[in-house]
């Protein structure tokens, strides 16, 4: 049986996928901190630059360490090709500039990361691209917003920070019927919990900074999809424009992928325990986590994901004053807007991740003054709960 005929599990791909040992026969993947590569002859150089011969040219777009990360993540997402970028936002930007032209149209969920909204409204729109925002779970709104100029649909599922879930397969059917692409940000779930490409998505976006790394060490992003779209269009943009992932960051992400599956299970279990505890608190108006039976898309999450994820949000009574008091009253939790870390993080979305949105945009996105987001880490679940309890005691 050849390697091509063996079908490895995700845990194995996360550790072994994409690795090609050098003549040194190293066990761990090496870092290639080089800007350029030497050619055997002028003819060989010409062949590389023209694309007649594959191989390394310049680390802006060809680096062995970055390539190993790309191949591994593509295998885990079950996509044909991955392009690694300097950040998650760079991954979205590269996708937009690769696929769009003046006069095109995007339909986006209104429940996306605040900076993504700013990118679409303040920068992509500058180049004559129209953007329509619709409620994530309103399928009629998605279909009605699509025009003959719509190039792609864009969404996060679960959404940030309300953890709304969309039926990817159903939305994929709408996109295909309307002849446009479906792009899914899989940051919250990662391929350990959800495979959007298998559900009909055309492109998957990642902020590798989050759960793929897992310890808050590096910034990076990735785009996964077909050889035709990602391997040609998006890779071509990266080669020219250069929003490139560094070899060191790629090596760190490779190490993160090795433990991704077991980490995502642990994040999910801790988050569900905290969500259930929060639901019992009188000071809390609402808890958003797909693992709760009260979540409006709980059954869909159960079918579409292998677990419910490590991020939750909740609305505390008393608005911004109470939310800030709770956050400031914690002692162990890290007050930071990052997520996907082994350390539990807590933030106030209305003044951080979604702080640049207008009041109207916040209202549409469901970002209330009393909303708090917690990205649950890998500490002991009782210690996490006890620290949030300290936060509640700080509310006057």
C-alpha positions in Angstrom: 0.0 0.0 0.0 1.4 3.4 -1.0 1.3 6.5 1.2 -1.4 7.9 -1.2 -3.6 5.0 -0.4 -3.4 5.3 3.4 -6.0 7.5 5.0 -4.6 8.9 8.2 -6.8 10.3 11.0 -6.7 14.1 11.8 -4.5 13.5 14.9 -1.9 11.8 12.8 -2.0 14.4 10.0 -1.6 17.1 12.6 1.8 15.6 13.6 3.1 14.0 10.4 1.4 15.8 7.5 3.6 17.8 5.1 6.9 16.9 6.6 9.7 16.2 4.1 13.0 15.5 5.8 16.2 17.0 4.5 19.6 15.2 4.0 20.2 15.8 7.7 17.3 13.4 8.6 16.0 15.6 11.4 13.1 14.3 13.5 11.5 17.7 14.1 10.7 20.1 11.3 13.5 22.6 10.7 13.2 26.3 10.3 14.6 27.8 7.1 15.4 31.5 8.0 16.6 32.5 4.5 15.4 35.2 2.2 16.6 33.6 -1.0 17.9 30.3 -2.6 20.8 29.4 -4.7 20.3 28.0 -8.2 22.7 25.4 -9.8 22.8 27.5 -13.0 21.3 30.5 -14.8 19.1 28.1 -16.8 17.9 26.5 -13.5 17.1 30.0 -12.2 15.1 30.9 -15.3 13.2 27.6 -15.1 12.2 28.3 -11.5 11.1 31.9 -12.2 9.1 30.9 -15.2 7.3 28.1 -13.4 8.7 25.4 -15.7 10.4 23.8 -12.7 9.0 23.7 -9.1 11.1 24.7 -6.2 12.2 27.5 -3.9 12.8 31.0 -5.4 12.3 33.7 -2.7 10.9 33.4 0.8 8.2 35.9 0.1 6.3 33.1 -1.6 8.4 29.9 -1.3 9.8 28.7 2.0 10.1 25.1 3.1 8.9 25.7 6.7 5.9 27.7 5.6 5.2 25.1 2.9 5.1 22.3 5.5 2.6 24.3 7.5 0.5 24.9 4.4 0.5 21.3 3.4 -0.3 20.1 6.9 -3.3 22.4 7.4 -4.6 21.6 3.9 -4.6 17.9 4.8 -6.4 18.6 8.0 -9.1 20.7 6.4 -9.3 18.2 3.5 -8.5 21.0 1.0 -6.3 20.9 -2.1 -4.2 23.9 -1.3 -3.3 26.3 1.5 -1.7 29.7 1.3 -0.2 31.0 4.6 -0.3 34.7 5.4 1.1 37.2 7.9 -2.2 37.4 9.9 -5.8 36.3 9.8 -6.8 39.7 8.5 -4.1 39.4 5.8 -5.8 36.1 4.8 -9.1 37.9 4.3 -7.5 40.8 2.5 -5.6 38.4 0.2 -8.8 36.6 -0.6 -10.6 39.8 -1.4 -7.9 41.3 -3.6 -7.5 38.0 -5.4 -11.1 37.4 -6.3 -12.7 40.8 -6.6 -12.7 43.6 -9.2 -14.5 46.9 -9.4 -18.3 46.5 -9.6 -18.3 43.2 -7.7 -20.5 42.5 -4.7 -20.0 40.7 -1.4 -22.7 39.4 0.9 -21.4 39.1 4.5 -22.9 38.0 7.8 -23.4 40.9 10.1 -22.1 38.7 12.9 -18.4 38.9 12.1 -15.2 40.2 13.8 -15.3 44.0 14.0 -12.1 44.5 12.1 -13.5 42.4 9.2 -16.4 44.8 9.1 -14.0 47.7 9.0 -12.0 46.0 6.2 -15.0 45.6 4.0 -16.6 49.0 4.7 -13.5 51.3 4.8 -11.1 49.7 2.5 -12.5 47.0 0.1 -15.4 49.4 -0.7 -12.9 52.1 -1.7 -12.2 50.0 -4.9 -15.7 50.0 -6.1 -16.9 46.8 -4.4 -20.3 46.8 -2.8 -20.9 45.0 0.5 -24.3 43.9 1.9 -24.6 42.6 5.5 -27.3 40.1 6.5 -28.3 38.3 9.7 -26.2 35.1 9.9 -29.1 32.6 10.3 -31.7 34.3 8.0 -31.4 32.2 4.9 -34.0 34.2 3.0 -32.0 37.4 3.6 -28.8 35.7 2.2 -30.6 34.6 -0.9 -32.4 38.0 -1.4 -29.1 39.9 -1.0 -27.3 38.1 -3.8 -27.2 39.8 -7.1 -25.7 38.8 -10.4 -22.6 40.7 -9.4 -22.1 38.8 -6.1 -18.7 37.1 -6.1 -18.8 35.4 -2.7 -20.7 35.0 0.6 -18.6 35.5 3.8 -19.3 34.3 7.3 -18.0 33.0 10.6 -19.5 30.0 12.3 -19.6 30.0 15.3 -19.8 33.8 15.2 -17.7 36.2 17.2 -18.8 36.8 20.0 -22.4 35.6 20.1 -21.5 32.0 18.9 -24.4 31.9 16.4 -24.3 28.8 14.1 -25.2 28.8 10.4 -26.1 25.7 8.4 -23.0 25.6 6.1 -24.5 23.0 3.8 -27.8 24.9 3.3 -25.9 28.2 2.6 -23.6 26.3 0.2 -26.6 25.2 -1.8 -27.8 28.8 -2.0 -24.3 30.0 -3.1 -24.0 27.3 -5.8 -27.5 28.0 -7.1 -26.5 31.7 -7.4 -23.1 31.0 -8.9 -21.0 32.5 -6.2 -18.4 31.2 -3.7 -19.0 30.4 0.0 -16.1 31.5 2.3 -16.2 30.3 5.9 -14.0 31.6 8.7 -13.2 28.5 10.8 -11.2 30.2 13.5 -13.4 29.2 16.4 -13.7 25.5 15.6 -10.6 24.7 13.6 -10.5 21.4 11.5 -10.5 19.5 14.8 -14.2 20.4 15.4 -15.5 21.4 12.0 -14.7 20.8 8.3 -16.5 23.5 6.2 -15.1 22.3 2.9 -16.8 18.9 3.4 -20.0 20.7 4.1 -19.9 22.6 0.8 -17.8 25.7 1.5 -15.3 26.8 -1.2 -12.7 28.5 0.9 -11.8 28.3 4.6 -10.1 31.2 6.4 -8.0 30.9 9.5 -6.4 33.3 12.0 -3.6 30.9 12.9 -2.9 33.3 15.8 -5.7 31.7 17.7 -6.3 28.0 18.4 -4.0 26.7 15.7 -1.1 28.2 17.7 -2.8 27.7 21.0 -0.4 29.6 23.2 -0.6 33.2 22.0 2.9 33.3 20.6 2.7 34.4 17.0 0.6 36.1 14.4 -0.4 34.3 11.2 -3.3 33.4 8.9 -4.2 30.9 6.2 -6.6 30.4 3.2 -7.5 26.8 2.3 -9.4 25.6 -0.8 -9.0 24.4 -4.3 -5.9 24.3 -6.4 -7.7 26.5 -9.0 -8.8 29.3 -6.7 -6.3 29.2 -3.8 -3.4 27.7 -5.6 -3.5 30.1 -8.5 -5.4 33.3 -7.6 -4.6 33.8 -4.0 -1.1 32.4 -4.2 -0.5 34.7 -7.1 -1.6 37.7 -5.0 0.7 36.6 -2.1 3.7 36.2 -4.6 3.2 39.8 -5.8 1.9 41.7 -2.7 3.8 39.8 -0.1 1.6 39.5 3.1 3.8 36.6 4.0 4.0 34.3 7.0 7.5 34.1 8.5 9.4 30.8 8.7 9.7 31.1 12.5 5.9 31.7 12.9 5.2 28.7 10.6 7.4 26.5 12.7 5.5 27.6 15.9 2.2 26.9 14.2 3.4 23.4 13.2 4.1 22.7 16.8 0.7 24.0 17.7 -1.1 21.8 15.2 0.5 18.7 16.8 -1.7 19.1 19.9 -4.7 20.8 18.3 -7.2 18.0 18.5 -6.7 17.2 22.2 -6.6 20.9 23.1 -9.9 21.7 21.3 -11.6 18.9 23.2 -10.3 20.3 26.5 -11.2 23.9 25.6 -14.7 22.7 24.7 -15.2 20.7 27.9 -14.1 23.6 30.1 -16.2 26.1 28.2 -19.3 24.0 28.5 -18.8 23.7 32.3 -18.4 27.5 32.6 -21.4 28.2 30.4 -23.6 25.9 32.5 -22.4 27.6 35.7 -23.0 31.1 34.2 -26.5 30.1 33.2 -27.4 29.6 36.9 -26.3 33.1 37.9 -29.0 35.7 38.8 -26.7 38.5 37.6 -26.6 37.1 34.0 -29.3 37.9 31.5 -28.1 35.5 28.8 -25.3 33.0 28.0 -24.2 32.3 24.4 -22.6 28.9 23.9 -23.6 26.3 21.4 -23.3 23.5 23.9 -26.2 24.8 25.9 -29.6 23.3 25.1 -31.0 26.8 25.3 -28.8 27.9 22.4 -31.1 28.4 19.3 -28.7 26.4 17.1 -27.7 23.8 19.6 -29.0 20.8 17.5 -27.3 22.2 14.3 -24.0 22.6 16.2 -24.3 19.0 17.5 -24.7 17.8 13.9 -22.2 20.1 12.2 -19.4 20.1 14.8 -17.7 17.3 16.7 -17.8 19.5 19.9 -19.0 23.0 20.8 -15.8 25.0 21.0 -14.0 27.0 23.7 -15.5 30.5 23.3 -18.6 31.8 25.0 -20.2 35.2 25.8 -22.7 36.4 28.3 -24.7 39.5 29.1 -24.3 40.7 32.7 -27.0 42.9 34.2 -25.9 46.5 34.7 -24.4 47.2 31.3 -20.9 48.5 30.7 -20.3 49.5 34.4 -21.1 46.0 35.6 -19.2 44.3 32.8 -16.1 46.3 33.4 -16.3 45.7 37.2 -16.6 41.9 36.6 -13.6 41.9 34.2 -11.5 44.0 36.6 -12.5 41.8 39.6 -10.9 38.6 38.1 -7.4 37.8 39.2 -6.3 34.8 37.1 -8.0 35.5 33.7 -6.1 37.6 31.2 -7.8 40.8 30.1 -6.9 40.7 26.5 -8.8 40.6 23.2 -6.9 37.5 21.9 -8.5 34.1 22.0 -7.5 30.5 21.5 -4.8 30.5 24.2 -4.0 27.9 26.8 -4.7 30.8 29.2 -8.3 31.9 29.6 -8.9 35.4 28.3 -11.7 37.9 29.0 -12.7 41.0 27.1 -15.5 43.6 26.7 -16.4 43.4 22.9 -18.2 46.7 22.7 -15.1 48.6 23.6 -12.4 46.3 22.2 -12.9 43.8 19.3 -16.0 45.7 18.1 -15.0 49.1 19.4 -14.5 50.7 16.0 -18.1 50.0 14.9 -20.8 52.6 15.1 -23.6 52.3 17.7 -25.9 51.3 14.9 -23.5 48.6 13.7 -23.1 47.3 17.2 -26.8 47.1 17.7 -27.2 45.2 14.4 -24.4 42.8 15.4 -25.9 42.2 18.9 -23.0 43.8 20.7 -24.5 45.0 24.0 -22.8 47.1 26.6 -23.2 44.3 29.2 -21.7 41.7 26.9 -18.5 39.9 28.0 -16.6 37.3 25.9 -14.5 34.6 27.5 -12.2 32.4 25.5 -11.9 29.5 27.9 -8.4 28.1 28.3 -6.9 24.9 29.7 -6.6 25.7 33.4 -8.6 23.6 35.8 -12.2 24.3 35.2 -13.0 24.9 38.9 -10.2 27.6 39.0 -11.7 29.3 36.0 -15.2 29.3 37.6 -13.8 30.5 40.9 -12.0 33.4 39.2 -15.2 34.5 37.4 -16.9 34.3 40.8 -14.5 36.9 42.1 -15.5 39.1 39.2 -19.2 38.9 40.1 -18.3 39.9 43.7 -16.7 43.0 42.3 -20.0 44.3 40.9 -21.5 46.9 43.2 
